[in-house]
Amino acid sequence: MAYDSDNVFAQILRGEIPCDRVYEDDHVLAFNDIHPQAPTHVLAVPKEAYTSMEDFTQNASDATISALFRAVGQIARDLGLAETGYRILANTGDDGGQEVPHLHIHIFGGRLLGPMLSKGA
Ligand code: AMP
């Protein structure tokens, strides 16, 4: 899938629409999800343009991949989730239920998160 530079996270990264930023470094921007599904629900996105985990793990440099996952750990610590625990999630493609075609890692925490997946049909 070609990268769609009009996707909402690309617009946030360009500063064209606002976000509730919680973390930023040279490689990563993280902000609160607009429809939180837990007391803490943050999205961590690489600043480079990758559609999904599939694109990222094939095409990003080791340094970029490392930077994203280092940032996710740092964000969890910064938000006080490291001691109580948290969950990360990267919906990928159609079966993964990915809605926004710019790779993002969800970080959920702040309550007992329950079963890993809802029971599908
Ligand atoms: P996914 O289904 O994994 O692609 O998740 C996309 C997420 O982006 C959803 O949890 C949305 O609530 C969230 N989202 C969409 N637009 C925005 C926005 N402008 N700011 C913050 N989060 C957003």
Backbone and ligand atoms as CSV (ligand in chain L), in Angstrom:
chain,resi,resn,atom,element,x,y,z
A,1,MET,N,N,0.852,-1.201,0.000
A,1,MET,CA,C,0.000,0.000,0.000
A,1,MET,C,C,0.889,1.253,0.000
A,2,ALA,N,N,0.611,2.174,-0.906
A,2,ALA,CA,C,1.372,3.424,-0.938
A,2,ALA,C,C,0.990,4.292,0.264
A,3,TYR,N,N,1.934,5.038,0.744
A,3,TYR,CA,C,1.684,5.915,1.883
A,3,TYR,C,C,0.787,7.079,1.465
A,4,ASP,N,N,-0.269,7.323,2.233
A,4,ASP,CA,C,-1.203,8.427,1.967
A,4,ASP,C,C,-0.811,9.604,2.865
A,5,SER,N,N,-0.208,10.612,2.274
A,5,SER,CA,C,0.305,11.720,3.085
A,5,SER,C,C,-0.801,12.627,3.620
A,6,ASP,N,N,-2.060,12.333,3.266
A,6,ASP,CA,C,-3.191,13.086,3.831
A,6,ASP,C,C,-3.753,12.429,5.089
A,7,ASN,N,N,-3.178,11.292,5.524
A,7,ASN,CA,C,-3.751,10.646,6.708
A,7,ASN,C,C,-3.590,11.549,7.929
A,8,VAL,N,N,-4.454,11.321,8.930
A,8,VAL,CA,C,-4.564,12.263,10.048
A,8,VAL,C,C,-3.259,12.370,10.840
A,9,PHE,N,N,-2.502,11.289,10.944
A,9,PHE,CA,C,-1.266,11.391,11.726
A,9,PHE,C,C,-0.186,12.135,10.946
A,10,ALA,N,N,-0.197,12.018,9.631
A,10,ALA,CA,C,0.719,12.825,8.819
A,10,ALA,C,C,0.398,14.306,8.998
A,11,GLN,N,N,-0.886,14.624,9.076
A,11,GLN,CA,C,-1.276,16.021,9.277
A,11,GLN,C,C,-0.847,16.514,10.657
A,12,ILE,N,N,-0.973,15.657,11.663
A,12,ILE,CA,C,-0.500,16.025,13.009
A,12,ILE,C,C,1.014,16.244,12.983
A,13,LEU,N,N,1.747,15.344,12.337
A,13,LEU,CA,C,3.210,15.468,12.301
A,13,LEU,C,C,3.639,16.750,11.590
A,14,ARG,N,N,2.867,17.194,10.615
A,14,ARG,CA,C,3.201,18.445,9.909
A,14,ARG,C,C,2.701,19.668,10.657
A,15,GLY,N,N,1.996,19.450,11.774
A,15,GLY,CA,C,1.484,20.566,12.559
A,15,GLY,C,C,0.242,21.201,11.973
A,16,GLU,N,N,-0.407,20.492,11.042
A,16,GLU,CA,C,-1.587,21.070,10.384
A,16,GLU,C,C,-2.842,20.922,11.234
A,17,ILE,N,N,-2.879,19.895,12.074
A,17,ILE,CA,C,-3.963,19.772,13.047
A,17,ILE,C,C,-3.330,19.499,14.412
A,18,PRO,N,N,-4.017,19.912,15.479
A,18,PRO,CA,C,-3.405,19.820,16.805
A,18,PRO,C,C,-3.448,18.403,17.358
A,19,CYS,N,N,-2.601,18.186,18.364
A,19,CYS,CA,C,-2.668,16.953,19.128
A,19,CYS,C,C,-2.336,17.288,20.571
A,20,ASP,N,N,-2.693,16.368,21.460
A,20,ASP,CA,C,-2.393,16.523,22.883
A,20,ASP,C,C,-1.080,15.771,23.149
A,21,ARG,N,N,0.019,16.445,22.893
A,21,ARG,CA,C,1.341,15.802,22.883
A,21,ARG,C,C,1.781,15.390,24.283
A,22,VAL,N,N,2.333,14.188,24.388
A,22,VAL,CA,C,2.875,13.742,25.671
A,22,VAL,C,C,4.377,13.467,25.583
A,23,TYR,N,N,4.922,13.345,24.368
A,23,TYR,CA,C,6.344,13.005,24.221
A,23,TYR,C,C,6.772,13.362,22.803
A,24,GLU,N,N,8.024,13.810,22.684
A,24,GLU,CA,C,8.585,14.023,21.340
A,24,GLU,C,C,10.098,13.917,21.415
A,25,ASP,N,N,10.676,13.250,20.442
A,25,ASP,CA,C,12.129,13.294,20.250
A,25,ASP,C,C,12.385,13.388,18.748
A,26,ASP,N,N,13.625,13.159,18.333
A,26,ASP,CA,C,13.958,13.347,16.911
A,26,ASP,C,C,13.208,12.374,16.005
A,27,HIS,N,N,12.815,11.217,16.539
A,27,HIS,CA,C,12.247,10.147,15.719
A,27,HIS,C,C,10.771,9.894,15.953
A,28,VAL,N,N,10.262,10.316,17.088
A,28,VAL,CA,C,8.946,9.855,17.545
A,28,VAL,C,C,8.130,11.027,18.103
A,29,LEU,N,N,6.835,11.013,17.794
A,29,LEU,CA,C,5.863,11.897,18.451
A,29,LEU,C,C,4.815,11.005,19.103
A,30,ALA,N,N,4.403,11.360,20.321
A,30,ALA,CA,C,3.346,10.603,21.006
A,30,ALA,C,C,2.322,11.583,21.552
A,31,PHE,N,N,1.061,11.178,21.454
A,31,PHE,CA,C,-0.034,12.058,21.866
A,31,PHE,C,C,-1.191,11.211,22.365
A,32,ASN,N,N,-2.066,11.850,23.151
A,32,ASN,CA,C,-3.226,11.128,23.679
A,32,ASN,C,C,-4.208,10.803,22.557
A,33,ASP,N,N,-4.748,9.587,22.617
A,33,ASP,CA,C,-5.773,9.177,21.649
A,33,ASP,C,C,-7.023,10.041,21.855
A,34,ILE,N,N,-7.633,10.417,20.760
A,34,ILE,CA,C,-8.800,11.307,20.822
A,34,ILE,C,C,-10.036,10.589,21.393
A,35,HIS,N,N,-10.051,9.270,21.305
A,35,HIS,CA,C,-11.137,8.460,21.877
A,35,HIS,C,C,-10.532,7.402,22.800
A,36,PRO,N,N,-10.100,7.825,23.993
A,36,PRO,CA,C,-9.349,6.901,24.862
A,36,PRO,C,C,-10.173,5.693,25.287
A,37,GLN,N,N,-9.511,4.542,25.281
A,37,GLN,CA,C,-10.161,3.298,25.691
A,37,GLN,C,C,-9.624,2.789,27.025
A,38,ALA,N,N,-8.855,3.607,27.701
A,38,ALA,CA,C,-8.320,3.294,29.027
A,38,ALA,C,C,-7.956,4.638,29.661
A,39,PRO,N,N,-7.752,4.678,30.991
A,39,PRO,CA,C,-7.377,5.952,31.620
A,39,PRO,C,C,-6.158,6.594,30.954
A,40,THR,N,N,-5.185,5.787,30.584
A,40,THR,CA,C,-4.085,6.261,29.733
A,40,THR,C,C,-4.194,5.546,28.396
A,41,HIS,N,N,-4.252,6.315,27.332
A,41,HIS,CA,C,-4.284,5.747,25.973
A,41,HIS,C,C,-3.523,6.713,25.074
A,42,VAL,N,N,-2.283,6.334,24.810
A,42,VAL,CA,C,-1.367,7.181,24.045
A,42,VAL,C,C,-1.033,6.472,22.740
A,43,LEU,N,N,-0.805,7.261,21.706
A,43,LEU,CA,C,-0.350,6.745,20.413
A,43,LEU,C,C,1.062,7.249,20.165
A,44,ALA,N,N,1.982,6.323,19.913
A,44,ALA,CA,C,3.363,6.684,19.585
A,44,ALA,C,C,3.569,6.439,18.101
A,45,VAL,N,N,3.998,7.473,17.380
A,45,VAL,CA,C,4.154,7.359,15.924
A,45,VAL,C,C,5.576,7.740,15.517
A,46,PRO,N,N,6.148,6.988,14.576
A,46,PRO,CA,C,7.437,7.422,14.033
A,46,PRO,C,C,7.229,8.668,13.184
A,47,LYS,N,N,8.219,9.546,13.169
A,47,LYS,CA,C,8.093,10.757,12.357
A,47,LYS,C,C,8.255,10.459,10.868
A,48,GLU,N,N,8.975,9.382,10.545
A,48,GLU,CA,C,9.083,8.976,9.144
A,48,GLU,C,C,7.779,8.308,8.708
A,49,ALA,N,N,7.547,8.303,7.401
A,49,ALA,CA,C,6.275,7.841,6.833
A,49,ALA,C,C,6.291,6.339,6.577
A,50,TYR,N,N,5.623,5.590,7.442
A,50,TYR,CA,C,5.432,4.151,7.239
A,50,TYR,C,C,3.952,3.851,7.428
A,51,THR,N,N,3.391,3.070,6.518
A,51,THR,CA,C,1.953,2.820,6.598
A,51,THR,C,C,1.574,1.942,7.781
A,52,SER,N,N,2.443,1.003,8.149
A,52,SER,CA,C,2.049,-0.033,9.096
A,52,SER,C,C,3.284,-0.754,9.633
A,53,MET,N,N,3.064,-1.703,10.550
A,53,MET,CA,C,4.161,-2.548,11.017
A,53,MET,C,C,4.794,-3.306,9.863
A,54,GLU,N,N,3.972,-3.705,8.903
A,54,GLU,CA,C,4.482,-4.444,7.749
A,54,GLU,C,C,5.500,-3.595,6.978
A,55,ASP,N,N,5.149,-2.369,6.703
A,55,ASP,CA,C,6.040,-1.440,6.003
A,55,ASP,C,C,7.267,-1.136,6.881
A,56,PHE,N,N,7.015,-0.829,8.153
A,56,PHE,CA,C,8.082,-0.412,9.069
A,56,PHE,C,C,9.146,-1.490,9.222
A,57,THR,N,N,8.705,-2.725,9.451
A,57,THR,CA,C,9.676,-3.786,9.730
A,57,THR,C,C,10.409,-4.242,8.480
A,58,GLN,N,N,9.894,-3.871,7.306
A,58,GLN,CA,C,10.624,-4.174,6.077
A,58,GLN,C,C,11.547,-3.048,5.661
A,59,ASN,N,N,11.160,-1.804,5.944
A,59,ASN,CA,C,11.827,-0.677,5.300
A,59,ASN,C,C,12.517,0.313,6.229
A,60,ALA,N,N,12.172,0.339,7.512
A,60,ALA,CA,C,12.823,1.295,8.416
A,60,ALA,C,C,14.218,0.798,8.797
A,61,SER,N,N,15.085,1.746,9.119
A,61,SER,CA,C,16.433,1.383,9.576
A,61,SER,C,C,16.362,0.801,10.994
A,62,ASP,N,N,17.416,0.060,11.345
A,62,ASP,CA,C,17.479,-0.477,12.708
A,62,ASP,C,C,17.417,0.667,13.722
A,63,ALA,N,N,18.055,1.776,13.407
A,63,ALA,CA,C,18.057,2.912,14.345
A,63,ALA,C,C,16.651,3.467,14.537
A,64,THR,N,N,15.882,3.535,13.465
A,64,THR,CA,C,14.517,4.064,13.558
A,64,THR,C,C,13.617,3.106,14.337
A,65,ILE,N,N,13.770,1.809,14.062
A,65,ILE,CA,C,12.966,0.819,14.795
A,65,ILE,C,C,13.319,0.848,16.277
A,66,SER,N,N,14.586,0.896,16.559
A,66,SER,CA,C,15.033,0.964,17.952
A,66,SER,C,C,14.492,2.214,18.629
A,67,ALA,N,N,14.549,3.331,17.936
A,67,ALA,CA,C,14.103,4.597,18.527
A,67,ALA,C,C,12.628,4.536,18.911
A,68,LEU,N,N,11.811,3.920,18.068
A,68,LEU,CA,C,10.383,3.857,18.374
A,68,LEU,C,C,10.147,3.022,19.638
A,69,PHE,N,N,10.781,1.865,19.719
A,69,PHE,CA,C,10.502,1.004,20.875
A,69,PHE,C,C,11.165,1.533,22.140
A,70,ARG,N,N,12.305,2.175,22.026
A,70,ARG,CA,C,12.876,2.864,23.195
A,70,ARG,C,C,11.922,3.951,23.683
A,71,ALA,N,N,11.360,4.679,22.739
A,71,ALA,CA,C,10.442,5.767,23.110
A,71,ALA,C,C,9.204,5.212,23.800
A,72,VAL,N,N,8.671,4.103,23.295
A,72,VAL,CA,C,7.473,3.518,23.927
A,72,VAL,C,C,7.761,3.182,25.393
A,73,GLY,N,N,8.901,2.571,25.658
A,73,GLY,CA,C,9.256,2.274,27.040
A,73,GLY,C,C,9.408,3.530,27.874
A,74,GLN,N,N,10.027,4.547,27.292
A,74,GLN,CA,C,10.224,5.811,28.025
A,74,GLN,C,C,8.881,6.472,28.320
A,75,ILE,N,N,7.993,6.465,27.341
A,75,ILE,CA,C,6.662,7.076,27.543
A,75,ILE,C,C,5.930,6.353,28.676
A,76,ALA,N,N,5.978,5.035,28.673
A,76,ALA,CA,C,5.300,4.278,29.737
A,76,ALA,C,C,5.874,4.650,31.099
A,77,ARG,N,N,7.193,4.778,31.184
A,77,ARG,CA,C,7.789,5.195,32.465
A,77,ARG,C,C,7.377,6.613,32.808
A,78,ASP,N,N,7.436,7.518,31.835
A,78,ASP,CA,C,7.083,8.926,32.092
A,78,ASP,C,C,5.650,9.044,32.599
A,79,LEU,N,N,4.769,8.182,32.107
A,79,LEU,CA,C,3.349,8.270,32.472
A,79,LEU,C,C,3.021,7.449,33.719
A,80,GLY,N,N,4.040,6.866,34.329
A,80,GLY,CA,C,3.836,6.140,35.581
A,80,GLY,C,C,3.242,4.756,35.404
A,81,LEU,N,N,3.380,4.189,34.195
A,81,LEU,CA,C,2.764,2.888,33.923
A,81,LEU,C,C,3.700,1.713,34.176
A,82,ALA,N,N,4.981,1.978,34.316
A,82,ALA,CA,C,5.939,0.877,34.354
A,82,ALA,C,C,5.696,-0.030,35.557
A,83,GLU,N,N,5.328,0.532,36.687
A,83,GLU,CA,C,5.156,-0.298,37.887
A,83,GLU,C,C,3.841,-1.059,37.866
A,84,THR,N,N,2.772,-0.435,37.425
A,84,THR,CA,C,1.462,-1.087,37.453
A,84,THR,C,C,1.219,-1.949,36.217
A,85,GLY,N,N,1.938,-1.665,35.145
A,85,GLY,CA,C,1.803,-2.452,33.919
A,85,GLY,C,C,1.007,-1.722,32.855
A,86,TYR,N,N,1.158,-2.192,31.668
A,86,TYR,CA,C,0.496,-1.560,30.522
A,86,TYR,C,C,0.462,-2.537,29.362
A,87,ARG,N,N,-0.180,-2.131,28.291
A,87,ARG,CA,C,-0.279,-2.964,27.088
A,87,ARG,C,C,0.061,-2.109,25.875
A,88,ILE,N,N,0.788,-2.694,24.921
A,88,ILE,CA,C,1.007,-2.004,23.646
A,88,ILE,C,C,0.350,-2.818,22.535
A,89,LEU,N,N,-0.045,-2.101,21.486
A,89,LEU,CA,C,-0.808,-2.730,20.406
A,89,LEU,C,C,-0.523,-1.979,19.107
A,90,ALA,N,N,-0.303,-2.721,18.043
A,90,ALA,CA,C,-0.168,-2.103,16.720
A,90,ALA,C,C,-1.120,-2.822,15.771
A,91,ASN,N,N,-2.311,-2.276,15.607
A,91,ASN,CA,C,-3.242,-2.841,14.635
A,91,ASN,C,C,-2.613,-2.729,13.249
A,92,THR,N,N,-2.692,-3.819,12.494
A,92,THR,CA,C,-1.991,-3.866,11.203
A,92,THR,C,C,-2.910,-4.425,10.128
A,93,GLY,N,N,-3.187,-3.587,9.131
A,93,GLY,CA,C,-3.970,-4.041,7.984
A,93,GLY,C,C,-5.425,-4.303,8.322
A,94,ASP,N,N,-6.118,-4.909,7.363
A,94,ASP,CA,C,-7.570,-5.076,7.473
A,94,ASP,C,C,-7.964,-5.984,8.630
A,95,ASP,N,N,-7.378,-7.163,8.714
A,95,ASP,CA,C,-7.755,-8.067,9.804
A,95,ASP,C,C,-7.328,-7.508,11.154
A,96,GLY,N,N,-6.283,-6.704,11.179
A,96,GLY,CA,C,-5.849,-6.066,12.426
A,96,GLY,C,C,-6.735,-4.905,12.841
A,97,GLY,N,N,-7.606,-4.461,11.939
A,97,GLY,CA,C,-8.503,-3.353,12.269
A,97,GLY,C,C,-7.824,-2.003,12.242
A,98,GLN,N,N,-6.743,-1.862,11.454
A,98,GLN,CA,C,-6.040,-0.583,11.392
A,98,GLN,C,C,-6.889,0.445,10.652
A,99,GLU,N,N,-7.096,1.596,11.308
A,99,GLU,CA,C,-7.912,2.655,10.706
A,99,GLU,C,C,-7.052,3.757,10.094
A,100,VAL,N,N,-5.968,4.112,10.767
A,100,VAL,CA,C,-5.127,5.213,10.280
A,100,VAL,C,C,-3.865,4.619,9.644
A,101,PRO,N,N,-3.619,4.900,8.357
A,101,PRO,CA,C,-2.518,4.243,7.647
A,101,PRO,C,C,-1.162,4.929,7.819
A,102,HIS,N,N,-0.841,5.222,9.075
A,102,HIS,CA,C,0.521,5.635,9.466
A,102,HIS,C,C,0.814,4.839,10.732
A,103,LEU,N,N,1.909,4.069,10.721
A,103,LEU,CA,C,2.191,3.196,11.865
A,103,LEU,C,C,2.034,3.922,13.191
A,104,HIS,N,N,1.330,3.284,14.113
A,104,HIS,CA,C,1.204,3.839,15.466
A,104,HIS,C,C,1.138,2.700,16.457
A,105,ILE,N,N,1.765,2.928,17.596
A,105,ILE,CA,C,1.731,1.971,18.692
A,105,ILE,C,C,0.800,2.536,19.745
A,106,HIS,N,N,-0.274,1.804,20.038
A,106,HIS,CA,C,-1.152,2.197,21.151
A,106,HIS,C,C,-0.471,1.792,22.458
A,107,ILE,N,N,-0.551,2.660,23.457
A,107,ILE,CA,C,-0.084,2.353,24.810
A,107,ILE,C,C,-1.279,2.557,25.739
A,108,PHE,N,N,-1.728,1.460,26.354
A,108,PHE,CA,C,-2.893,1.496,27.241
A,108,PHE,C,C,-2.441,1.240,28.674
A,109,GLY,N,N,-3.059,1.911,29.628
A,109,GLY,CA,C,-2.756,1.627,31.025
A,109,GLY,C,C,-3.690,2.381,31.948
A,110,GLY,N,N,-3.438,2.208,33.248
A,110,GLY,CA,C,-4.213,2.939,34.253
A,110,GLY,C,C,-5.344,2.145,34.851
A,111,ARG,N,N,-5.584,0.945,34.364
A,111,ARG,CA,C,-6.569,0.043,34.956
A,111,ARG,C,C,-6.218,-1.380,34.521
A,112,LEU,N,N,-6.845,-2.352,35.202
A,112,LEU,CA,C,-6.696,-3.736,34.753
A,112,LEU,C,C,-7.315,-3.840,33.364
A,113,LEU,N,N,-6.526,-4.281,32.387
A,113,LEU,CA,C,-6.964,-4.172,31.001
A,113,LEU,C,C,-7.788,-5.354,30.501
A,114,GLY,N,N,-7.848,-6.428,31.254
A,114,GLY,CA,C,-8.727,-7.536,30.882
A,114,GLY,C,C,-8.154,-8.400,29.782
A,115,PRO,N,N,-9.016,-9.218,29.163
A,115,PRO,CA,C,-8.539,-10.178,28.165
A,115,PRO,C,C,-7.859,-9.481,26.993
A,116,MET,N,N,-6.955,-10.189,26.370
A,116,MET,CA,C,-6.156,-9.577,25.306
A,116,MET,C,C,-6.994,-9.260,24.076
A,117,LEU,N,N,-7.925,-10.155,23.711
A,117,LEU,CA,C,-8.755,-9.941,22.537
A,117,LEU,C,C,-10.213,-10.156,22.908
A,118,SER,N,N,-11.105,-9.370,22.270
A,118,SER,CA,C,-12.520,-9.688,22.440
A,118,SER,C,C,-12.803,-10.952,21.645
A,119,LYS,N,N,-13.821,-11.665,22.044
A,119,LYS,CA,C,-14.157,-12.904,21.341
A,119,LYS,C,C,-14.881,-12.566,20.053
A,120,GLY,N,N,-14.209,-12.795,18.932
A,120,GLY,CA,C,-14.798,-12.478,17.637
A,120,GLY,C,C,-15.750,-13.584,17.181
A,121,ALA,N,N,-16.390,-13.329,16.062
A,121,ALA,CA,C,-17.326,-14.326,15.538
A,121,ALA,C,C,-16.568,-15.512,14.989
L,1,AMP,P1,P,-6.171,2.117,14.668
L,1,AMP,O1,O,-7.513,1.477,14.605
L,1,AMP,O2,O,-5.145,1.248,15.345
L,1,AMP,O3,O,-5.727,2.627,13.329
L,1,AMP,O4,O,-6.328,3.339,15.652
L,1,AMP,C1,C,-6.455,4.670,15.246
L,1,AMP,C2,C,-6.603,5.491,16.501
L,1,AMP,O5,O,-6.402,6.839,16.176
L,1,AMP,C3,C,-7.987,5.374,17.172
L,1,AMP,O6,O,-7.824,4.905,18.508
L,1,AMP,C4,C,-8.516,6.812,17.117
L,1,AMP,O7,O,-9.264,7.161,18.251
L,1,AMP,C5,C,-7.223,7.608,17.004
L,1,AMP,N1,N,-7.331,8.938,16.402
L,1,AMP,C6,C,-7.913,9.247,15.228
L,1,AMP,N2,N,-7.788,10.565,14.979
L,1,AMP,C7,C,-7.083,11.083,16.010
L,1,AMP,C8,C,-6.606,12.398,16.339
L,1,AMP,N3,N,-6.844,13.451,15.541
L,1,AMP,N4,N,-5.913,12.569,17.489
L,1,AMP,C9,C,-5.679,11.518,18.299
L,1,AMP,N5,N,-6.085,10.256,18.048
L,1,AMP,C10,C,-6.786,10.045,16.915
